[in-house]
Amino acid sequence: MQSFVGSETMRLSGNGPRKTHWALLSGCLLVGSVMSAWTQGVPNTAANGADTAASASYVGLPACKACHAKIYDPWLISPHGKALEQGSLPAEFTGCEACHGPGSRHIATGAQEKPRVLKADNPNETNAVCGTCHFESDSSKAPAAWQEFSGTFFDRSAHGRKGLSCLSCHTGHPGPNEKELIKPVESLCVGCHGSVMEDSPGKKAAYIHSPVAAGKCAMCHDPHASANRDLTVPDLRSVCQGCHDAGDPKMTEAHKGYPVAEAKCVSCHDPHSHDKKGKLIASTQHMPFKQGRCETCHTKPSPGQPVGLVKPAKELCLSCHPASVLMPEGEKAHLPAKEGICTACHNPHASSRKELMRTRTAYACFTCHSKVEGDTVEAHRHKILEADLNCVLCHKPHSSKQENLLTRDEMTLCSQCHKHSFSHPMGTKADGSAVIDPSTGKSLVCAGCHDVHGSKLEAMTKADKSRELCVGCHIDLRH
């Protein structure tokens, strides 16, 4: 195995991974929040003073070279240059203008009007331009071989949510590092993710997993797009077994006789750093696991017999974690908790997260609540989710007396942060009667007008607040 710098980029799509012949064109981090921009095509205008005239036209490579030979010559022999100088490509995908836009006005005004200049801190425009070639898109005019990455997958990843642009990691023009990275790959990832090598802030871990110490993050992660929200590669088990022979008898012996060839290594081990003596076992451990009492939950291993549970999963978890505590009588139970599907959210062995969570709380929730996940990456998002993507700030994970598993009734919960200052009545009127939401037949609450997680519209409204939002309830205003 090797880092992505020395190997072909893996293309990830809904149909699984496949290799692309255009690996060297991976000069973009693909933030999916700009999907609407790239599906509609990249405009000829830009906020930074790019070609603003509607009559702007493409002038071709020779015109650019006449003034910018120092930039042009090294660019021409770079991967981008070799791909974009082909005469068979449409003008909008040829040469410098493929990224910087049509140059006629730039030339006609004696360079007073600047071409489109892409910047790392402008992810919307930058990723729209790169995405025109490198995002998978039926509307793209770029050759299919160029469309390596899934904007949808990146959109919901931590990189996408943080607003990274392609230029956050790549220079765009030729540089000293492979794939035009702004730093050597060994130091690039840890510039943001140095905490994976720490036991606590500022304290280096007692032991760092050798691939992490060597900066080979891409052995396990795809930095651009993955079906997994933490950007791990699809078959992480195979990556682990590339270095650790699961069939070695010593490996079975170390796991108390239990076979591990089909096990998920990260359900017990921290893949980044921890205590070497403890074999990188994650810090938060389920008590039976910590005490080595595997038989509390699992049948004993025997030749030819698969390892199973001593009881059905629902009975097993509730034998130690009583339903009366998790889901008190009279409360509405969360379906996974009610059905005993505890491992949908929790690791049964060990985790580096509190409460033995398998992943970030929101990512566990998004497994079922895809509509909510989509809302949280819309143009207008609930600010609390941008600061801390944690569903339990507003919802209870197991059961609640409130609708939608809220921690409090909706009016009280929202008013903790939002003071309603508009004239529209909510909750109850002055005479004590309820303000009824016609769509639900219940008392009007914030969610009657707002998508509380996120929306394409300002103020996260469900419809255009100038008219459509109002006439949804006020039928008399429709005519």
N, C-alpha and C positions, 0 to 999 in steps of 0.2 A: 504494500500500500504506500501511497505517497500523497503529498499535499496537492491541492488543486492547482497550484502554480505549475507543477510538472506533469499534469495529467489533463486529459480531455475533460471539459466541463460536462456535467451530467444535466441533461434536459429533464425537467420535472413537469409533468402535466397530469391531468386527471387520469390519463391512461398508464401512468407509471413512468419510470425513468427510461430514457434512451439516449444514446450518444449523438452528438451533433458534429458535423465536419467543420463547423465554424466556431470552435471553442475559443479561438483567439479573439473573437469579437465580443468577449464578455466584459466590455468596458463600461458596464452600467450596473449600478445597484438599482433595483427596480421597485419603486414605491408605488403600490397599487392605488393610492389615493388620487392618482392622476389619471385613472382609467378613462374617465369621461373625456379628458383632453386628447389622449392618443387614439381613442376609437373614432374621434371626429376628425382626426388629422391635425398636424401641427400647423398653427397659423404662421403667416409671414410676418406678423407684427409681434413685438415683445415689449414688456414694460420697461426694460432697461435701455431703450433707445434704439432698438433694431429697426430694420427697414419698415417704415411706416406708410409708404405710399401704396395705394391699391394697385398701381400699375407696375410695381416692382417685378423684375424678371431675373431669370438665372443667366449668369454671364459666362460660366464655365471655368475650368481649372486655369487656363493660361492667364486670364485676367487677374486671378488671385495671386498667381506666382509672380507676376510683374512687380508687385510691391512687397510681397511677403515670402521671398525666396528662402530666407533663413529658417522660417517655420515650415515652409512647404517641402523643402528637400528632405529633412528627416521624417516628416509626416508621410511622404510618398512611399517610403520603404517600410513603414510600420504596418501592423496588421490592418488597421483601419484604412490606411492609404492604399494598400494593395487591393482591398475589397472595393473601395469607393471610387477608384479612378477608372473603373471599367467603362468603356464607351457604350456598352449595351444597356446600361442602367438609365432609368428616367432621370431627368435633370435634378429633380428634388432629392435623389439618392446618390448624386455624383459629387465627389470632391468636397471642398470646404463648405459648400452651400448646403450639403446634406445636414450639417449641424448648425451652421451660422445663418442660414436663410439666404434668399436671393440677394445678390449684391449690386444690382444696377443702381439703386439710389445711393448706396455707399460710394460708388465710383463717381456718379454724376455730381455729387455735392462736394467733391474733393475730400472725401472721408469725414465730412462734418457729421453726416448721419452714420452712426456706427452699426455694424452688423450685429446680429443676435449674439450676445456674450453669455454663455451659460455659467452659472455660479453654484457652488455647493450649497449655499444657504437659500437657494430658490428651488426647492425640490419639485414644485409643480411644473415649472417650465422645463427644467433640466431633464426630469424623468419623462416628460411628454416627448421631448425630442429623441432621447435615447430609446424610449419605448416604441417609437414609430418603427424602428427596425428590430428591436430586441424583445419586445413583448409578443406573446402569442396573440394574434388578432386577425380575425377574418377580414377586417376592414383595411389591414395594412397592405400597402403596395410593395413592401420589401419582399425579397425572395423568402420562401418558407424556411430555408436553411438558416436564415439570420434570426428567426424568431425563437430564441432559445428558452425564454423564461416565462413563467406564469405570473402575471400581474396580480391575479386574484390571490394566489398563495402568499405573495410578498405583502400584499395589502394588509393582511391580518397578522403578519409576523411582528416581532418586537422591533425589527429594523424599520419596517414600514410605519408602524405606529409612532416611532420616534422621529419621523420626518426626514430620514436620511435621503440623500440624493445620490445619483451615480458618482458625482464628483466628491462625495464624502470619502470615497475609497480609491477612486481612479482619477488620473490626471486629465484624461481625454486626449492629450497630445503625447508624443513619445517621451518616456522618462527612463530613469536608470533601472527601474524595477520591472519584473515580468508582469504582463497583463496591465501595464501602465498604472500600477498601484502607486499610491502616494508615499508608501513606506514599504520596506521589505515585509513579506507576509508574516515572518516570524515575530514582528513587533506591531503589525497593524491591528490585529484583533485585540490584543491585550491592552492597547491604548484605551479602549472602552471597557473591556471585560477583565481587567486585572484582578477583580475581586474573586474570580474563580480559583485564584492561586493563593487566597488568604483564608486563614482560620477566622479572623475578625478584621475589621477595617484597620489597615496599616500593619497587620501582623501576618507575615508570610507563613503559609501552611507548613506543617511538619514534613509533609511529603507531597510532591506534585507528580501526577501521572505523567510518564515520560513523553507521550505525544503532545500533551499540553505544554510541558516545559520546552519542547522543541518548536512550539508554535505551529504544530500541524493540526490546527483546529478543523480544517476542511476534511480531515479523515472521517469525522463524525457529523459535521455540519455543512450544509450548502448555504453559502452566504447570500444567495440571491432569491431562491424560492424553494419551498418544500411544502408538501402536504401536511407536514407536522409543524405546528405553530412555533416550536422552539428551533426550527430550521435544522432539525436532525435529518440525516439521510434516511431513505425509506427502510432499509434493512440494517438497522444498527447492530443486531445480533451478529451478523456476518462480519461486521467490522471488528467487533470484540474478538471473535473467533479467528480472525486473521492473525492475531498475535497470541491468543490463549487457546490451546488445544482442549476443547471441551470433552474430547474422548479419552484424554489422558487419565489413567486410573488414579493418579495423584489428585487430579481435579475432583473426581468423584469422592475420593476419601476426604478431601478438604471440605466437602459439602455434606458430611455425615452420611455418605452413601447415596445421596439423592442425585440422580442424573441431571445435568445442567445444559445439555445440548440444545434443548428447546426453551430454556429459561430466558427471561429478560434480565440481563445483567444489571441494568440500572434500577431494577426493583429492589436491589440490595446495596449496590455500590455507587459511590459518588464518582463519576467518571473524570473529574477534574483534579481534586486534591483532598487529602485528609490524612489520616494516620496510617503510615505504611504497615506498622505492626498489626493494625486492625484490618489490613487488606482492603483499604479504601471503603470500608463499610460506612454508609451514610450516617450522619450524626443522630438523627431522630429515629429510634428503633422501636418497633412493636415489642411489647414486653416478652411474649413467648419466644420471639425470634432472638431477642437480646440474651435471654437465658438459655438459648440453645434447645428449647423444647419444641422442636419441629412437629413432633407427634401430637401436640395439642390441636393442631389444625390438619395435618397431613397424615395419610396412611403411610405405613413404613414401606420403604423401597424394597422391591423384590424382583428377581430376574424375570423379564418378560411381562411384567405388570406395570402399567402406567401409574404414576403417583397421583392420588386423588385426595379429596377432602374426607374427613371422618364423618361429616354431616353435610347436608345441603348448605350452601353458602348463607342463605337467609337465617337458618337456625344457628349456624356456627357463630356468626358475628353477634347475634342477639343473645347468645348464651353468656357473653361477657359484657355486652353493651345493651342493657335492657331497653326494650321499646318504650317502656314507661318513662324512661329518662330522656331518650332521644326524641320521642314523639308523644308527649303527654296527651292524655285523653282529652278530647274536645278540640284538638288542633288539627289543621289540615296538613297531612303528611306529604312530603316531597316524594314523588314516585320511586326514585332509586332507593331511598331510605325505606319506604314502605315495603318494597319488594326484596329488600336485602341485597341490593346490588352495590354493596359498599365499595368494592374495588373499582367502580367506575370513577370514583373521586380519590380514593385512598390507596396507597401502597400497603400491602399486608405485611411487608417485611421491614423496610427502612426507607427513609427519605431525607433529603437535605432541607425539606420544608416542614413547617409546623403542621401539627395534626396529621402527619404522614400523608400530606397531599401529594398526588402523583405529579402534578405540575402546578403552574399558577392557578389560583382559584378560578379566575375568569375562563382560562383555557379549558378547565374541566367542565365548566358550565356550558361553554360554547359547543361542546361535543353534541349536546342535544338542542341547545337554543341558538340555532344558526341565524335566525332572524335578528336576534339581539346582537350577535356578533357583527352582522352587516351594518346595523345601525351605529355601532360604536366606531366605525371607520368612515362615516358620512362626513360631509363638509362641516356640519355643525354638530358637535358632540357634547355630551354632558361633561362639564369641566372636571367633576370629581373622578370620572373614569380616565381622563387624561393624566391626572395626578397619580392615581392609584387604581389600576385595573383590578378591582376587588369587589366582587358582587355582594359579599357579606356585609359591606358597608350599609346596604339597604335591605338585603334579604337574609332570612334565616335558612341555613342549608338543609335542615332536617324536617322541621315543621313550624307552623305559625298559626296564630288565631286570625291573622289578617289575610286578605286576598293576595295572591301572587307571592306568598311567603314573605311579605314585608315585615320589617322589624316593628313598625308602628302603623297606625292607620295612615293612609296616604297624605291627607291634609297636614297632619302633624309632622310627618316625616319630611315632606318637602319644605315646610315652613321653618325647619331648623336652619336651612341655608337661604331660602328664598322668601322674602317678604312681599306678598302679593299686593301690588300698588295700583292695580287697574280697577276700573269701575264695574267690570263684569262680575256679577254675584257668583259665589262658589259655596259649596257646602250647604249652609242653611241661610235663609233670608232673615231679616230683622225680626219678623214675626215668628220665627222658629220653624217655618216650613222648609222643606228641602228644595234646593235647586236641582231639577231633574235633567239628566242627560238623556235626550231622546234615543240615542244609539244604544244605551244600556238599560234604560229604565230605572237607573239608580242615581244617587246623588252625584252631581257634577264635581269631578276632582281634576287635578292638574292634567292627568293623562287623557282627559276628554278632548283637550286641544293640542297637547304636546306629545311627541314621541319622546319618552323620558330618557332614552339612551342616546338617540341621535337622529338627525334628519338632514335631508338635502336643503331644507329651508331654514332661514334665519329664525332664531329663537326655538328651534327644533319643533316648529308647528307641523301638524299633520297635513295641512293644506295651505295655500296662499292666504295669508291673513288679511289681505286687502279686501277679499270677498268670499272666496271658496270656503274658507274655514267657517265663516259665519253662516252661510246659507246651508251648510250641512245640518244645522239644527233649526235655523230660522227659515222655515219653508216659505213664509209669507214674503220674504225678501227676494225670492227667486225670479219674480216677474216684475 
